Amino acid sequence: MSGNLCLFVTHLMYETVSYKFLPFHKHKTHLGMDPFAALPEDFVSEILSRTSPLDASRFSVVSKDFKSAVESDAVWDRFLPLDLSEILSRSVSPVIHATKKDLYSSLCHSPILLDAGKLSFSLDKMSGKKCYMVGSRELKIVWSNTPEYWEWMPRVDSRFSEAAELKDVCRLDIRGKIKTQMLSWDTNYGAYLVFKLAEEFYGLESANAVVRFVNDDGVGDVEERNIDVHLQRVNARYELQEESGAHPVKRDDGWMEIEMGRFYNDQQDGSEVEAQLRGIDAHHWKSGLIVEGIEFRPKRTQYRPYENDEGESSNMIR
């Protein structure tokens, strides 16, 4: 297929879909007819596969001839990760799907467990890029094997077989790592602590979080990238407070999450990125934190509270 022709038709598609959603439009393009009706379906599929999952779905309403093309495996196969077969081979349970679009949708809405349940995998619905959550058992948690400080228990509300609950400790230090080659390349990622609070909790008002490449020797830069996180609100109902820093957000799965930092993944050399949460006061007792894991997923928008004067996140590492 001619590259110039492909670009022209793609531009026409975007122009048409933009016009179609203008107010009072009567479901006809400004050309007075459906400009795509005469195009072969495999040609349309090739064009759609060069857009994005979100745009492909939108284009299906532009023309009735797009609908069958949007459903084709040729389109959705291009939206799936190139190493998906290897990833699925590590799944705890078989992943059943009738079409590639079904597979894509399933991985967006239902994370799968990998490597004997040590981590979970899913896709970002908007971009198709890879998301991983490292389960609490795979995190490095100081004193986690001491029952007086941490308790491991099964939870029916978790995707993993168990979660870690903080009983009582002074030193709070939680770290999670992932290899950069597992993540989508050329992508801005965020790291998120996924947690809940027990019925009784204390000492979690403030902590520090940082994300860094493990092979990064710039200790000074790491300190500059520290951000304040507030796992516990002054008001137990999580009403908005005036403290600067990151605050918990409720997830669709019922857990809470808090951003620990972000990074740009352009490394495919086997290096690792680490996200760390640590308490500020080592003499301040803490209790009631229930940890499900640390999730690494693509950033969709800029997080304004942490931007510097150049409009770039101050805790973004490259």
Secondary structure, 3 states (H helix, E strand, C coil): CCHHHHHHHHHHHHHHHHHHCCCCCCCCCCCCCCCCCCCCHHHHHHHHCCCCHHHHHHHCCCCHHHHHHHCCHHHHHHHCCCCHHHHHCCECCCCCCCCHHHHHHHHHHCCEEEHHHCEEEEECCCCCCEEEEEEHHHCEECCCCCCCCEEEECCCCCCCCCEEEECCECCCEEEEEEEHHHCCCCEEEEEEEEEEEEEEEECCCCEEEEEEECCCCCHHHHHHCCEEECCCCCCCCCCCCCCCCECCEECCCCCEEEEEEEEEECCCCCCEEEEEEEECCCCCCEEEEEEEEEEEEECCCCCHHHECCCCCECCEEC
